[in-house]
Amino acid sequence: MTTAFITLGLFDILDILLVAFLLYQVYMLIKGTVAINIFVGLSLFYLMWLLVRALNMELLSSILGQFIGVGVIALIIVFQQEIRRFLLLLGTRYNMSQKFNLNNWFALDERGIPDIEIRSIVSACEHMAKTKTGALIVVAKNTDLQTYADTGQILKARVSKNLIETIFFKNSPLHDGALIWANNRILAARCILPVTDDTNIPGSLGLRHRAAIGMTQATDSHVITVSEETGNISYVMGGNIKVRITPNELRTFLEGDFSSFIL
């Protein structure tokens, strides 16, 4: 009688951890979306194929194997949005050219927001909240948002309270859409943003908030929204939204302190 033992080496453990990490990331990407149901269906289909093979059911195994053979292509087609989002987040989060940029070691971060511009945005949002003027402001981080800016009107204007309020004035031709703020300039207005398909978003949040969440899921940008119905200010980052924030909280978020970002 021979006894088989399973031996695990360092690379075997590393292999298991990497697979677990990838599966967890996939789950976090599709959690709350319709894609989770498709993922479960495909997983059950694969398990059924394994069972059929184990039972030596040759005909059924051959038929199911034909579908498994093109499974990778099918996955790319079905999950193309999720794959694109994953690659964008991966490229942004682990951008080595930025991590090892010498300027980041010997100089202040040039992407920091000047206090005068923070005051302008906070003041504009506070006034628009009081007048219940809807607004959607995208704050660019590391991801290049030129593709989204091209869907609207390019401005490249200096930030000011009056200009922001003028853009979102209900009779302004630029009010319908998002304002993109990049490199301490108003890059563009009336821009179209991707809308999230997350089914867990409360029904009280409208299309403006869904677009804000979708934008932060597709890029590393942060988004400010002002509700036209309630006048509430919200801040969105990483697909998470903080609703009904005060102007002081908005200032804190823009200054980069997210310690109070409790959902």
C-alpha positions in Angstrom: 0.0 0.0 0.0 1.3 3.4 -0.9 0.2 6.6 0.7 0.2 9.9 -1.2 1.1 13.0 0.6 0.5 16.6 -0.6 3.7 18.6 -0.3 3.4 22.3 -0.3 6.4 24.5 -1.1 6.9 28.2 -0.9 5.9 28.8 -4.5 2.8 26.7 -4.0 1.7 28.8 -1.1 2.5 31.9 -3.1 0.5 30.6 -6.1 -2.6 29.9 -3.8 -2.4 33.4 -2.3 -2.1 35.1 -5.7 -5.1 33.2 -7.0 -7.1 34.1 -3.9 -6.1 37.7 -4.3 -7.2 37.8 -7.9 -10.5 36.1 -7.1 -11.1 38.6 -4.3 -10.4 41.6 -6.6 -12.8 40.1 -9.3 -15.5 39.7 -6.6 -15.0 43.3 -5.4 -15.3 44.6 -9.0 -18.5 42.9 -9.8 -20.1 42.9 -6.4 -23.5 44.6 -6.5 -23.7 44.5 -10.3 -25.6 42.3 -12.7 -22.2 40.8 -13.6 -22.2 38.9 -10.3 -25.1 36.7 -11.5 -23.3 35.9 -14.8 -20.2 35.1 -12.9 -22.1 32.7 -10.6 -23.7 31.1 -13.6 -20.4 30.5 -15.4 -18.9 29.1 -12.2 -21.8 26.6 -11.9 -21.4 25.7 -15.6 -17.7 25.0 -15.0 -18.3 22.9 -11.9 -20.9 20.9 -13.8 -18.4 20.2 -16.6 -15.9 19.0 -14.0 -18.5 16.7 -12.5 -19.4 15.3 -15.9 -15.8 14.6 -16.6 -15.4 12.9 -13.3 -18.3 10.6 -14.0 -16.9 9.7 -17.5 -20.0 10.9 -19.4 -18.1 11.3 -22.6 -20.8 12.7 -24.9 -22.0 15.4 -22.5 -18.4 16.1 -21.5 -17.5 16.7 -25.1 -20.4 19.1 -25.7 -19.7 21.1 -22.6 -15.9 21.0 -23.4 -16.6 22.9 -26.6 -18.1 25.8 -24.6 -15.2 25.7 -22.1 -12.7 25.8 -25.0 -13.9 29.3 -25.9 -14.5 30.3 -22.3 -11.8 32.9 -22.2 -13.2 34.8 -25.2 -16.7 34.6 -23.7 -15.4 36.0 -20.4 -13.7 38.9 -22.2 -17.0 39.7 -24.0 -19.2 39.4 -21.0 -17.0 41.2 -18.5 -15.3 43.7 -20.8 -16.4 46.7 -18.7 -15.2 45.0 -15.5 -11.9 44.0 -17.1 -11.4 47.5 -18.4 -12.1 49.0 -14.9 -9.7 46.5 -13.3 -6.9 47.4 -15.7 -7.5 51.1 -15.2 -7.4 50.8 -11.4 -4.3 48.5 -11.6 -2.4 50.8 -13.8 -3.3 53.8 -11.7 -2.7 52.3 -8.3 0.6 50.6 -9.2 2.0 53.2 -11.6 5.7 52.7 -11.0 6.8 55.7 -13.1 5.0 58.0 -10.6 6.1 56.0 -7.5 9.8 56.3 -8.5 9.7 59.9 -9.8 12.5 61.8 -8.2 10.4 64.9 -8.0 8.1 63.1 -5.6 11.1 62.6 -3.3 12.7 66.0 -3.4 9.8 68.4 -4.0 6.3 69.1 -2.9 3.5 67.3 -4.8 2.6 69.7 -7.6 -0.8 68.1 -7.9 -1.8 69.6 -4.5 -4.7 71.9 -4.6 -4.0 75.6 -3.7 -6.0 76.8 -0.8 -7.5 79.7 -2.8 -9.0 77.2 -5.3 -10.3 75.1 -2.5 -12.0 78.1 -1.1 -13.5 78.9 -4.5 -14.9 75.4 -5.0 -16.3 75.1 -1.4 -17.8 78.6 -1.6 -19.5 77.8 -4.9 -20.8 74.4 -3.7 -22.2 76.0 -0.6 -24.0 78.7 -2.5 -25.3 76.2 -5.1 -26.5 74.0 -2.2 -28.5 76.9 -0.8 -30.1 77.7 -4.2 -30.5 74.0 -5.0 -28.5 74.3 -8.2 -27.4 70.9 -9.4 -23.7 70.4 -9.9 -21.2 67.7 -10.9 -17.5 68.4 -10.4 -14.7 65.9 -11.2 -11.4 66.4 -9.4 -8.7 64.7 -11.4 -5.9 62.8 -9.7 -3.4 60.7 -11.7 -5.7 59.3 -14.5 -5.7 61.3 -17.7 -9.3 62.5 -18.2 -8.8 64.0 -21.6 -11.1 61.4 -23.2 -13.9 62.5 -20.9 -13.1 66.1 -21.4 -13.4 65.7 -25.1 -17.1 64.8 -24.7 -17.8 68.3 -23.5 -16.6 71.9 -24.0 -12.8 72.4 -23.5 -12.3 75.6 -21.3 -8.9 75.4 -19.6 -9.9 78.3 -17.4 -8.8 79.4 -14.0 -10.9 78.3 -11.1 -13.2 80.9 -9.5 -16.5 80.8 -7.6 -18.4 82.9 -10.1 -17.3 80.8 -13.0 -18.3 77.6 -11.4 -21.7 79.0 -10.5 -22.1 80.4 -14.0 -21.4 77.0 -15.6 -24.0 75.2 -13.5 -26.6 78.0 -13.7 -29.8 76.2 -15.0 -30.0 78.5 -18.1 -26.4 78.1 -19.0 -25.6 76.0 -22.1 -22.9 74.3 -20.1 -24.9 73.3 -17.0 -26.0 69.9 -18.3 -23.1 67.6 -17.6 -19.9 67.5 -15.5 -17.1 70.0 -14.9 -13.6 68.4 -15.0 -11.0 70.1 -12.8 -7.5 69.0 -13.7 -4.0 70.6 -13.1 -5.6 73.4 -11.1 -7.7 74.5 -14.1 -11.3 73.9 -15.2 -10.4 71.6 -18.1 -13.8 71.2 -19.5 -17.6 71.5 -18.8 -20.7 69.7 -20.0 -18.8 66.4 -20.0 -20.4 63.0 -20.1 -19.4 60.5 -17.4 -19.9 56.7 -17.2 -22.9 55.7 -15.1 -22.4 52.9 -12.6 -24.5 49.7 -12.9 -24.2 48.9 -9.2 -27.6 47.7 -8.1 -26.9 48.4 -4.4 -27.1 52.2 -4.8 -30.1 53.6 -2.9 -33.0 54.7 -5.1 -32.9 58.2 -3.5 -29.7 58.9 -5.4 -30.4 60.1 -9.0 -28.5 59.9 -12.3 -26.0 62.6 -11.2 -24.9 60.6 -8.2 -24.7 57.4 -10.3 -22.5 59.1 -12.8 -20.3 60.3 -10.0 -19.9 56.8 -8.6 -19.3 55.4 -12.1 -16.6 57.9 -12.7 -14.7 57.1 -9.5 -15.0 53.4 -10.4 -13.5 53.8 -13.8 -10.8 56.3 -12.7 -9.0 57.4 -9.6 -10.7 60.8 -9.7 -12.9 62.2 -6.9 -16.3 63.8 -7.6 -18.4 66.4 -5.9 -22.1 66.5 -6.4 -24.8 69.0 -5.4 -28.3 67.7 -5.5 -30.8 69.8 -7.5 -33.7 68.3 -5.5 -32.4 68.5 -1.9 -29.4 70.8 -2.2 -27.2 68.2 -0.4 -23.5 68.1 -1.1 -21.9 64.7 -1.6 -18.3 63.5 -2.1 -17.5 60.4 -4.0 -14.2 58.5 -4.1 -13.3 54.9 -5.1 -16.9 54.1 -5.9 -18.0 55.1 -2.3 -20.2 58.1 -1.6 -20.4 60.3 1.4 -23.8 62.1 1.3 -25.0 65.3 3.1 -21.6 66.7 3.9 -21.0 70.2 5.2 -18.8 72.8 3.5 -16.2 72.2 6.2 -16.1 68.5 5.4 -15.9 69.2 1.7 -12.8 71.4 2.4 -11.3 68.6 4.5 -11.8 66.1 1.7 -10.3 68.4 -0.9 -7.3 68.9 1.3 -6.7 65.2 1.1 -7.8 64.1 4.6 -10.3 61.2 4.2 -10.2 60.0 7.8 -13.8 61.0 8.3 -15.0 59.3 5.1 -17.4 57.0 6.9 -20.2 55.4 4.8 
